[in-house]
Amino acid sequence: MKPKLLLSAGLSTSGSTSLYYTIWNNKYAHGGVVKESNYLYRIQSPKEWEQNKEHNKNKKQFSKDIDKPWKLEDVSNIFNTSLSEKHIHEYLHTKVSLEKYINYNLRLWEEVKDNFQSVADFSNRNSQLTGQFMMSIRDELLKYFDIKVVMIFRDPIRKLWGICNRRSKWGEGSPESILKKYIDYPNVNYVDLYERYVRVWGKHRVKFIINEDFYKGDVQPLSDFLEFPISSSYQDIKYLDDIKGRVYSDWCDIDYETWNYAYNNMKWVYENFENNFGCIPSDWGKWYIASEKPK
């Protein structure tokens, strides 16, 4: 039987960090020494990756007080492996190749198979993989792994607002001004992302979950997809009681005027979702002060 490889096609400020922690803590999947190697994207788009690295060097330091799961007490071992320094260096710091990606995950599987059901790649850049690129690597990956793909979708305005907060911390301006700058390109075309992956991997291998439903405790859809019981364990760890707010980067609340402006310019996102999936998640498209949101 081939080992399982769980790919996440996550999107920034959508909750993929909490999702990774939840899946890891339930002993379903282990991602190895980092959450986001962005390895497949580096194979696909090496020039863009190098340009992005240079851009990141110029960003201001920010949010040092925001603890993600791997920095928190009792979960600091989330990336612990016994992979040798040689193997880790070869994977992360030498020229990328699909062969190295496969070998790394096979080595990781041999290490974790007694305690986990799958290995995982939770790189957010997986959302930027093109259909053409994925088709070029599909058969080779399926030769070695049973592939599953999960993606988590957050209310489009809330997701964009999280990015605006983060970029504001980088010194790009106020969250409100950044929102207006990016309103025409909000990176929330969930339908396109889902259908792109379905065309390559097949509908039976791809599952999207709704952020707001999942973090209220509706974990059954994910459990059914993974064929493994998942509990909302992030709620059971006292150090993670506010992880969603911290990870999503919502340091500044969105006021009604800004939300209304965003909604009027992003109705197409909600309508597109409803037209393709039959409904709009119940918590989407509503203005509220985050601190006063009903539990």
N, C-alpha and C positions, 0 to 999 in steps of 0.2 A: 504494500500500500504506500502511495506517495505521501510525503509530508504535506501538511496544509501550509499555505502562505496567505495571510490576510493582508490585503492591500487597503489602505485608507486613502480615498481621494478627498481629503479634508479641505476645508477652506479656512483661512485665517479668521480668528475671533468667532468661531462657530462652535467651539466646545470639543475639538478633537483631542486636546490635552486631557481633559477630564475623561473622555471616552477611552483614550489609551490607558489611563490609570485604572479605570473600571475593568477593562478587559484583562489587563495584566493582573490586577488584584484578585480577579475571579479565576486565575490560573488557566485562562483560555489561550492567550497568546503572549509571546515574549518578543520584543523588537530588537534585542541585542544591546549594543553599547551606546546607541543614541536613538532618540525618538525620530529625528528627521535628518537622515543622511542626504535626502534628496537625490539619491544615487541614479535612479532612472532618468530624472530630469537632466542630470549632469551628462548622461550618455546622449540624450536627445539633443540638448541645447548647450554645448560646451562654451560657446562664445558668450551667450546670454548669462550663463552661470558666472563666468569670470567677471563680466561687467557688473553683475549684481554684487559680487564680493567687494569690488572696488567702491561701489556706491555705499555699501553698508559700513565701510571704514569711516565714512564721513558723518555718520549719524551721531547725534548726541547720545550720551549714556542716559538711560531712563529706567524707571520702574525697578530700581534695585531692591525696593521693599516688597515687591510682588513675588510671592513664593509659589512657584509651580510645583507639581507633585514631586519631582525628583530632588527638590531642595528641602523638602519637609521632613520633619522628624518621623521616624518609623517607616518611611518609604524611600530613603536615600539609596537603598539597594536595588531600585527599580531597573537600573541598567547594569547590574553586576553580572558578569560572565567570567568563565575561566578561559576564554579565548586568549591566545598568546598575544603579547605586544606586537609580535611580527605580523600575525594575521590581521590585527586591528589596523596597524599602520598600512599594510598592503591594501586593505579595503578602503580606508578613508583618505589616504594621503598619496596614493600613486595613481597612475593613469587609469581611468575607469573603463570597465568593459562588462558586457553582460555575463561573461564567464565568471568574472570575479564576484559579481552580484549573486549568481547562482551558488558558487562555492561557499561564499560567506554564509548564506542562509542554510545551506546543507550542513555546514559545520555547527552553526548555531542550533539547528534542530537536534543534532546528535547530543548536544549538551543539555538541552531543555526538555527533551521528549519524555522523560520520566515524570515531569511535573506540569507540563503544559500540553495543550492540544495542537498548537500551531505556532509558527513563527510569524512575525508581522513587520510591515513597513508602513509607518504612519507619517510619511513625509507629505506635508501639505502641497508641495510642488507636484505631487502626483495628479492634482487637479488640472495641471497645465500640460499633461501628456496628450499629444495629438492622437487621433484615431489611426493615422498612418504609421506613427512610431509604434503604438501598441500592437498593431497588426504585425509589424516586423519582428517583434519579440515574443508574440503570443505562443506560437507553437513550441519554441524552445523552453519557455517557462512551464508550459503545460506538460512537457516531457518529464519534468522533475517534480512539479508541485501541483497539488489540488488548490486552485486559486479561488479565493472569495474576495469580493470587494465591498467595502462599506463606506458610506458617505453620510455626513451629518449636516442637516440643513437648519439654519437659524432664521428667525424673522429677518427678511432682507434689510429693513431699515435699521434694526438693532445691530445686525452684522456690520453694515456700513458705518454706523456710528461708533462701534468699537474700533474700527480701523482709523476713523477720524481722531478719536481720543489718542490712539497710539502715535499717529503721525504728529499730533500736536505736541506730545512729549518729546518727539524728535526735533522740535523747534520749527515746524513748517507753518505755524500759524494757529489760530483758534480752531476748535473742532467744527464750528459753524462754517468758517470760510473754507476749510478743507472739504466739507461735505458738498458745498456748492461747486467746488473744483472737480470733484469726482462723480457728481450725480449722474452724468451721462454714461459713465463706465463703472458701475458699482460692483462688478465681479460677483453677481448673484444670479447668473443664468443657470439655475439649478436643472432646468429641463434639458438644456444642451449637455451639461456635464453627465447627467444620468444616462441620456440616450447615447452619448458617445461611448460610454463604458459598456452599455448593453450591446451595442453593435459589435464590439470587439469580443467581449467575454461571454455574452449570452445573459438573458434576463435571470436565469436561475442562479447565476453567480454574483449578481449585483443587488445590493439592498441600500436604500436610503432610509434614515431614521430622522424624525423631527426632534430637534434639540429640546424644545420646550416640553414636549410630551415625555421624552426619555428622562429628563432631569426632574420631572414630577413623579417618576417611578414607573412609567410604562415601559418596562424592559422586555416584555414578552415578544414583540416583533423581532428584536435582535436575537433573543434566545432561540426563537423558531428558526431564524435564518442560519445561525451558527450551529444549530442542533446541539446546544449545550446550555445549561441553565446559567443565566447571568443575573446577578442581584445588583441592585444599585448601591454598591459597596462604598462609593465615595461619600455617601451620607453617614456611614458608620464610623468614619475616622474623624475624630474631633479636630484634627489639624486641617481638615478639608471642608469645614462647615461652610465656608464662604468661597470655595474654590472657583465656582462659576463666575462670580463677579470679578474676582481678581484676575483670572486668566483671560476673561473677555476684554479687559482693558477699559471698562466703563468707569473711569475716574470722575467724569463730568456727566451729569444727567442731561438728557435732551429736553429742551422746552417745547411747548406745544407748537409755537410758530415754526420752529425748525423742523419738527416732525411733520407738520402739515405740508410744508414745502417739499420735503422728501417724498411724502406719500403721493402728492399730486404729480411728481415727476417719475415715480416708480410704480404707478398702478399696473403698468404692463407686466412687471415681474409677478405680481400676485395673480393677475388674470391669466398669464401664461401657465403658471403653476396649476391653477384651477382647471383650465381648459385641457391640460394633459393628464392630470392626476385625479380630477373629479371633485376636488374640494380644496379649500384653503384651511390650513391648521387653525384651530380655534383661538390660539393665542397670538396669531399674526395680525398685523395691520391695526394695532391698537396703541394709542398713546397712554403712557402712564409714567409716573415717577418710579424709578427702579426700587427705591427703598420702600415704596408703598404698594408694590405689586402684590396681589393676593397670592398666598402660598398654594 
